[in-house]
Amino acid sequence: MNNHSTGWFRKPYPLVESAKEKLGIAVGSGIIVVFILIIIRPFGIESSKEMFPFLLGFGFIDFMVTAVYLFLFPMLFPTIIKSSDWTTGKNVLSILWILFTIAIVNYFYGQHLGKEAYVAGLESMDNITMVSWIVITFSVGAIPVVFILYILEKYLFQRNRNRAASLSKGIKKQRDLAIDKPIELKSSKETILTISASDLICVKAEGGNYATVFWHEGSLVKKEMIRLTLVGFLEKTSDIPTIVRCHKSYIINRNKVVSFQGNARSVMIVLDGMDFKVPASRSFPKEKLTKQG
């Protein structure tokens, strides 16, 4: 496999996290499966109308397997399935795993449960082995799925790159005046930490009632764990317009924004002096990230 192909598999890719989107994907995939089966009428089925309940079972299997994976697996394997390092390759592997699981369940349903209830017209299924079920499922689903993922990754990359370019123009057009107001915070060591608002770089949520604050001290970047949520930090700094929330896990000082970069997963914010990039959620208006609202 050449470097271009392997590079594509390593590219960032958005992980579906919304419960509404997960349910929509599961329901939609089940409906599509039933629709395709009604059209192609596999297994020697003469009338799709008479066998509709049987075919509906395959759609239900697709829905259940997809829903279990999307809802349950991220909870069981949070260190593997997480949005921060989700890639196109991981997305492809997860879909292939779903197809494999569907193929196994389809085999037992088609050869036993379904066939017991709908014997007439299904004689051709007698010679279908488990391997055949797997081959059929992958041949029908794998190629179009990977093709769609490829097109979607290109679209998302271009969309976020354009958004990043637009945001970068915004920070060049206008900068807020620096505000030197001191921000007093209680550190995790129970000491009081005082940071000038103009020196603040960003704040990262750490779970529970803790966060990590990053700031400039001369030419150095300092960081400290504090006992405060992001919501609490925003309330404390509500009168400082340069401090804005850009993501569910991050608050930034927009005067510290150097540039924006886009990939298929999201728009990333490059901050002055930081060795990591901060994601920018699409739910936050670009005006809040680039200038005083």
LUMKOL-130518 format. One record per atom (N, C-alpha, C): residue in one letter; z, x, y. Coordinates in steps of 0.02 Angstrom, whole numbers, plus 50000, padded with zeros to 5 digits. Each point is the difference from the previous one (the first is absolute). Layout:
<atoms>
AZXY/...
</atoms>
This chain:
<atoms>
M500005004249940/M500004995850060/M500005004450062/N499544998850048/N499955004350059/N500564998750049/N500055004450050/N500544999650049/N499974993650041/H499394997550013/H499934993950039/H500324994149964/S499884999649934/S500284994549961/S500765000449995/T500245006049985/T500735000849994/T500344999050068/G499655002150053/G500274998950067/G500074992750017/W499524996049978/W500034992850013/W500614996949965/F500145002249939/F500574997249963/F500675001950032/R500015005550038/R500625002250033/R500094996950069/K499524996350024/K500044997150067/K500544994650003/P500344999450058/P500514994850008/P499694993149993/Y500394995449971/Y499764993249991/Y500594995250012/P499874994350032/P500564995450015/P500274996749937/L500654999749994/L500334996749945/L500174992850021/V499824995349957/V500154992950016/V500754999049996/E500314998050056/E500724999150002/E500214992950018/S499554996250030/S500164993150019/S500014995549939/A500544996149992/A500054995349943/A499434995050001/K499814997850060/K499454995250007/K499355003049976/E499865006350018/E499395003349978/E500005001349925/K500575001949973/K500055001149928/K499854993649961/L500304994550022/L499884993649967/L499274998050006/G499705001250059/G499304998350010/G499545004049955/I500155006549990/I499605004249956/I500054997549928/A500624998449978/A500104997849930/A499654993349988/V500084995350045/V499684993449992/V499245000850004/G499765003950049/G499285000850008/G499675003349940/S500325005149971/S499715003349942/S499974995449940/G500514995749992/G500004995249945/G499444994950007/I499894997650060/I499474995150013/I499325003149988/I499905006250022/I499355003449991/I499855000949926/V500525001749961/V499895000949928/V499764993549967/V500334994550016/V499804993549972/V499294998250021/F499845001250063/F499344998550027/F499465003949963/I500125006549989/I499515004249964/I499914997749929/L500564998349966/L499964997849930/L499624993349994/I500094995750048/I499644993549999/I499255001250006/I499815005050039/I499295001550011/I499695003449939/I500335005249973/I499695003949946/I500124996949931/R500514995649993/R500154996749936/R500015004949941/P500485004249996/P500035005049946/P500234997049934/F500015004049948/F500284998349934/F499624994349967/G499374998850019/G499604994849969/G500184993050022/I500344999450056/I500204993450025/I499384996250024/E499914994049976/E499434995950019/E500134996350065/S500594997150006/S500164995950058/S500635002750033/S499925002450061/S500585002650036/S500474994350019/K499734993950006/K500424994250018/K500514998649945/E499784999949938/E500444998549944/E500515005749990/M499795006150014/M500435005749988/M500385002350063/F499974995950053/F500315001950063/F500745001949993/P500404996149963/P500715001949992/P500085006949967/F499555001649953/F500025006549967/F499835005650049/L499484999150039/L499805004950049/L500525000750056/L500334994450016/L500525000150051/L500575004749980/G500105000649934/G500535004449976/G499885007350019/F499375002250000/F499845006850019/F500155001150075/G499854994950040/G500155000450071/G500755000550012/F500394996249960/F500725000150007/F500285006949980/I499715002949948/I500215006749978/I499875005150056/D499414999650029/D499835004650055/D500494999250058/F500154993850017/F500474998650055/F500695002849984/M500264998849940/M500685002049983/M500065007649997/V499525003449967/V500045007349994/V499965003250069/T499544997650042/T499925002850068/T500634998850041/A500284993949996/A500604998350039/A500595004249978/V500095000949934/V500565004049975/V499945007250025/Y499395002749998/Y499915006950023/Y500155000550075/L499714995650040/L500075000550073/L500724998850024/F500354995449967/F500684998350023/F500545004149965/L499935001149935/L500545003149961/L499975007649999/F499415002949991/F499945007249991/F500255004050061/P499864997950062/P500275003850057/P500765000250000/M500334994949973/M500735000049996/M500255004549944/L499625000349945/L500205004149943/L499855007450011/F499465001450038/F499795007050011/F499905001350074/P500544999550040/P499935000950073/P499805007050021/T500155005149959/T499825006850019/T499265001549986/I499694995949957/I499295000949984/I499564995550042/I500204993750005/I499614995150037/I500314999150069/K499785003950048/K500254999450069/K499435001250049/S500044996450055/S499454999950048/S499875006850032/S500525004150008/S499935006350037/S499535005049966/D499934999849934/D499565004849967/D499514996649951/W499864993650013/W499524996449958/W499295002450016/T499605001349948/T499335002650009/T499484995749965/T499375001450013/T499454996449967/T500045001149925/G500155006249979/G500045001449928/G500554996049966/K500594999650032/K500554996149972/K499814992749997/N499644997650050/N499794993150000/N499524998549943/V499535004649988/V499534999349945/V500374999949933/L500465004849991/L500385000349937/L500414993749989/S500304997350053/S500404994049993/S499574994149978/I499394999650028/I499554994549982/I499765000849928/L499855006149979/L499805001249931/L500574998349952/W500625001450020/W500574998349958/W500074992449995/I499894996550055/I500024992749999/I499454997349953/L499405002850005/L499444997849957/L500175001249926/F500295005849986/F500195001649930/F500514995049974/T500504998550040/T500524995249980/T499694993149989/I499564998050046/I499674993549993/I499594999749936/A499665005549983/A499595000349940/A500434998949937/I500595003249998/I500454999449942/I500244992849994/V500224997150055/V500254993149999/V499434995249983/N499405001350026/N499424995849985/N499855000049925/Y500085005849968/Y499865000649928/Y500464995349961/F500645000350013/F500474995749963/F499904992650016/Y499844998650062/Y499884993150019/Y499354997449968/G499465003950006/G499354997849974/G499974999749925/Q500335004949966/Q499955000349927/Q500524995649965/H500524998150035/H500544996349967/H500174993550036/L500345000450055/L500234993950033/L499434995450019/G499515002750038/G499454995950023/G499564997649943/K499865004349953/K499554998249945/K500314994849954/E500655000149993/E500344995149959/E499924993050030/A500004999750067/A499954993450033/A499284997850009/Y499535004850005/Y499294998250011/Y499575003649949/V500004997749939/V499645003449946/V499254998950006/A499814993950013/A499294998350002/A499645003950055/G499455003249982/G499605003650049/G500225007150012/L500525002249966/L500265006850011/L499935004449938/E499554998149955/E499925003949938/E499805007250014/S499635001150054/S499765006850015/S500565004750019/M500604997450013/M500565004250019/M500335003349940/D499814998049940/D500325002749940/D499925007649994/N499445002650025/N499855007149991/N500185004250062/I500324996950049/I500195003750060/I500665003549990/T500005006750001/T500615003949990/T500355001250068/M500605002849995/M500375001650061/M499615005050043/V499705005049967/V499605004950037/V499434996750036/S499694995049967/S499454996450032/S500244996150061/W500594997149995/W500284996450057/W500115004750059/I500265006049984/I500125004950054/I499345002150032/V499495001449958/V499355002150026/V499694994550042/I500044993849976/I499724994450038/I500344999250067/T500665000250000/T500384999150062/T499845005550050/F499985006349977/F499865005550046/F499284999950025/S499524998349955/S499304999950021/S499874994650051/V500364994649996/V499924994550048/V500365001550065/G500605003149995/G500415000750060/G500015006850034/A499975005549961/A500125006650029/A499485002250051/I499364999549982/I499475002450044/I499994996350067/P499984993349999/P500004996650066/P500635001250040/V500585000749967/V500635001250036/V499985006750035/V499795005349965/V499965006650031/V499505000150057/F499444996549991/F499494999650053/F500284996650062/I500354994449989/I500304996450057/I500525004350035/L500415003649961/L500505004450029/L499685005450043/Y499445002749976/Y499655005250037/Y499754997450068/I499694994149999/I499754997050062/I500584998350046/L500544997349972/L500584998050041/L500345006050031/E500055005549962/E500315006050028/E499605002650059/K499344999949995/K499585002350055/K500084995450061/Y500044993549988/Y500084995350055/Y500685001050035/L500545000549961/L500675000850028/L500065006650038/F499705005349973/F500015006450033/F499674999650068/Q499404997050002/Q499634999550063/Q500374995750050/R500294994449976/R500374995550044/R500605003550031/N500395003549961/N500605003450026/N499825006150041/R499455003349984/R499785005650041/R499804997650070/N499654994350003/N499804997250064/N500624997950040/R500494997149966/R500614998050034/R500385006150026/A500015005349960/A500345006250022/A499655002950061/A499344999850000/A499625002650058/A500154996050062/S500054993449993/S500164995650056/S500705001450027/L500485001049955/L500685001550020/L500055006850034/S499625004849976/S500015006750030/S499744999850072/K499504995850013/K499754999250068/K500544997050044/G500404995549972/G500524996750038/G500535004850025/I500205004849958/I500535004650022/I499745004950052/K499355001150003/K499715004450050/K499954996450068/K499924993449998/K499924996250061/K500654999350039/Q500544999349964/Q500634998750035/Q500605002749960/R500445003250035/R500645002349972/R500564996750040/D500534998049967/D500584997450035/D500385005750033/L500364998550054/L500435004850031/L500575001849953/A500175006349996/A500555002149957/A500664997250026/I500404997549955/I500664997350018/I500535004449969/D500435002750042/D500515004749976/D500674996749983/K499994993649990/K500624996549984/K500305002649935/P500645001649999/P500325002449938/P500104994249950/I499895001649936/I500124995149947/I500575002749957/E500554996349997/E500585002149960/E499984996649932/L500065004249947/L499944997649931/L500585002849959/K500214996149950/K500525002449954/K499655003049939/S500125006349988/S499695003349943/S500364998149935/S499685001849944/S500304998749935/S500645004049989/K500105005250043/K500605004149996/K500554997450046/E499894993950025/E500494996750044/E500095003650067/T499505003950020/T500015003250066/T499524996350046/I500095000950066/I499574996750048/I499425004750018/L499404997649992/L499395003850014/L499684997250063/T499875004250050/T499684997750062/T499325003250006/I499484995750007/I499315002350004/I499684996950062/S499635004050038/S499634997350057/S499404996149974/A499884994350031/A499444995749978/A499345003750003/S499935004650048/S499375003650007/S499915005249944/D500545001949966/D499965004949946/D499914996749931/L500144993649996/L499944996549936/L499285000149975/I499915001349935/I499345000049970/I499904993649959/C500444999049951/C499944994049959/C500654998949962/V500044994149969/V500574998149959/V499734997149935/K500275002349944/K499774997949934/K500564996449963/A499864993949975/A500504996349961/A500125003549934/E500635000249980/E500195003349937/E500304995249950/G500014993650015/G500294995149955/G500724998450020/G500204993949988/G500684997950019/G500095000250075/N500545002850023/N500155000350072/N499885007050028/Y499575003849969/Y499885006950022/Y499275001150020/A499915005050043/A499335002050022/A500045007450018/T499425003250003/T499975007050021/T499645000250067/V500325003250048/V499715000650067/V499735007150009/F499405000650029/F499685006450014/F499925000850076/W500165005950026/W499935001150072/W499865007350015/H499755001150060/H499865006850023/H500615002950033/E500155006249983/E500525003850035/E499685006650019/G499735000250061/G499595005650020/G499354999849961/S499835005649968/S499395000349960/S500114998149927/L500634998549982/L500174998449931/L500034992549988/V499884998049938/V500084993049979/V500644999449961/K500454995850023/K500644998949967/K499994993249965/K500424999249949/K500074993549968/K500724999049978/E500204993749997/E500684998349982/E500024993049970/M500404999249947/M500104993449971/M500504996250044/I499834993750017/I500444996050042/I500184993549963/R500574997150020/R500224993749971/R499764994350045/L499374998149991/L499704994850041/L499344997949968/T499874993550001/T499364997549975/T499475000650054/L499374999049981/L499475000250050/L500084994450051/V500204994249975/V500124994350046/V500555001750050/G500535003049976/G500545002050043/G499785005250051/F499585004749979/F499755005250045/F499574996850055/L499584995149982/L499584996750049/L500424996150050/E500534996949976/E500454996350045/E500345004850049/K500195005949976/K500345004950042/K499525002950053/T499355000249984/T499515003050045/T499514994950028/S500214993750003/S499554994650021/S499735000950071/D500355003750042/D499785001050070/D499585006350009/I499815003149944/I499585006050003/I499314998349971/P499504998950042/P499354997449977/P499615004949957/T500165006450002/T499625004949960/T500204999849926/I500574997049985/I500244999849930/I499794993449968/V499575000549950/V499724994049969/V500005000749924/R500024994349967/R499965000049927/R499274999549981/C499775004549957/C499295000149980/C499904998149927/H500554999549963/H499974998849927/H500684997449979/K500034996849943/K500644997449976/K500525005549990/S499775006249991/S500465005549988/S500045005150055/Y499634998950056/Y499985005150052/Y500034997250070/I500335003750044/I499994999050072/I499755006650030/I499584999550052/I499745006150031/I500104999850076/N499985005950029/N499955000750072/N499265001150014/R499674995150031/R499285000550006/R499785005750046/N500455002650041/N499835005950040/N499935006249957/K500244999749937/K499955005749955/K499384999549954/V499604994750010/V499414999149958/V499465004950022/V499755004049953/V499475004950013/V499324996949987/S499944996549944/S499364996949981/S500124995149944/F499464996549981/F500014995349944/F499475002049950/Q500144999249936/Q499525001349947/Q499964994049954/G499414998749973/G499924994249957/G499775001849930/N500284996649950/N499745000449931/N499994992949972/A499814999249938/A499934993349971/A500674996349997/R500565003849995/R500654996849993/R500254997350066/S499945004050053/S500274997950064/S499785004650055/V500234998550062/V499935004650056/V500635004250003/M499935006550007/M500575004550002/M500085003050070/I500635000750021/I500165002650066/I500215007349995/V499685004350038/V500185007050003/V500485000950060/L500615002249986/L500515000850052/L500115007450016/D500155001450061/D500115006850024/D500555003649961/G499825005449967/G500485004249965/G500194997849930/M499754994349977/M500194997449934/M499545002649945/D500285001349941/D499605002449944/D499794994449954/F500114993850020/F499754994349962/F499734994850048/K499574995749975/K499694994850041/K500364993349988/V500024995950051/V500354993649997/V499484994449995/P500084995349953/P499524994549994/P500084995050057/A499444997150020/A500004994750051/A499794993549968/S500454995249998/S499854993649970/S499514996150042/R499554996349967/R499514995950036/R500334994250037/S500624998449981/S500354994450032/S500265001750070/F499995006550017/F500245002050066/F499415001050047/P499984996450056/P499435000550047/P499895007150024/K499365001950007/K499865006950020/K500265001550070/E500074994950043/E500265001150067/E500715002849998/K500394998049951/K500695002549994/K500025007249979/L499485002449968/L499995006849976/L499715004950051/T499674997550052/T499655004450045/T500224999650072/K500294994650021/K500194999450071/K500534994850009/Q500264999750060/Q500534995250015/Q499714993049999/G500344995449961/G499754993349993/G500174995750059/
</atoms>
